[in-house]
Amino acid sequence: MAQDLEVGVDGYLIVVREPTSGFYAIYSKPKHRPQLILRRRADTEDQALLTQVWQAANDKARELGWIV
């Protein structure tokens, strides 16, 4: 089941939040790296949530032209 995620951009950071649980993850795209890097996240054992958050961050990065 998909979570309702909030995805935002703060400068060079992509912040993804799951408002019900309070989970968050912060990603950045270093200039000379081809992918996003996880900078910080709340603790969770929910692998499905981690996958959904990673995909949401990547989708936003593509939308912004940070990755292809």
C-alpha positions in Angstrom: 0.0 0.0 0.0 1.4 3.4 -1.0 2.0 6.0 1.6 0.9 9.7 1.2 4.3 11.4 1.0 5.2 15.1 1.0 8.2 16.0 -1.2 9.8 19.4 -1.0 13.0 21.1 -2.0 15.2 23.2 0.3 18.1 24.6 -1.7 20.1 21.6 -2.9 18.2 19.2 -0.6 15.1 17.1 -1.3 13.1 16.4 1.8 10.5 13.6 1.8 8.1 13.2 4.8 5.4 10.7 5.7 3.1 12.8 7.8 1.3 10.0 9.6 4.3 8.4 11.1 6.6 11.5 11.2 9.2 9.7 9.1 11.5 11.9 7.0 14.5 11.5 4.7 16.8 14.2 3.4 18.7 13.7 0.1 21.2 15.8 -1.8 22.8 15.5 -5.2 26.5 16.2 -5.1 27.8 18.0 -8.2 30.1 15.2 -9.4 27.9 12.2 -8.4 25.3 10.7 -10.7 22.8 9.9 -8.0 21.2 11.2 -4.9 22.9 10.7 -1.5 20.9 10.1 1.7 22.0 12.7 4.2 19.7 11.9 7.1 16.6 10.0 7.9 14.4 9.0 10.8 14.7 5.4 12.1 12.4 2.8 10.6 12.4 -0.9 9.8 9.7 -0.4 7.2 11.5 -1.4 4.0 8.4 -0.6 1.8 8.4 2.9 3.2 12.1 3.3 2.5 11.6 2.2 -1.1 8.7 4.6 -1.6 10.6 7.5 -0.1 13.7 6.8 -2.2 11.5 6.6 -5.4 9.7 9.9 -4.5 13.1 11.6 -4.0 14.4 10.3 -7.3 11.2 11.4 -9.1 11.6 14.9 -7.7 15.3 15.0 -8.7 14.3 14.0 -12.3 11.6 16.6 -12.3 14.3 19.2 -11.3 16.8 18.0 -13.9 19.2 16.9 -11.2 19.4 13.3 -12.5 18.3 11.6 -15.8 
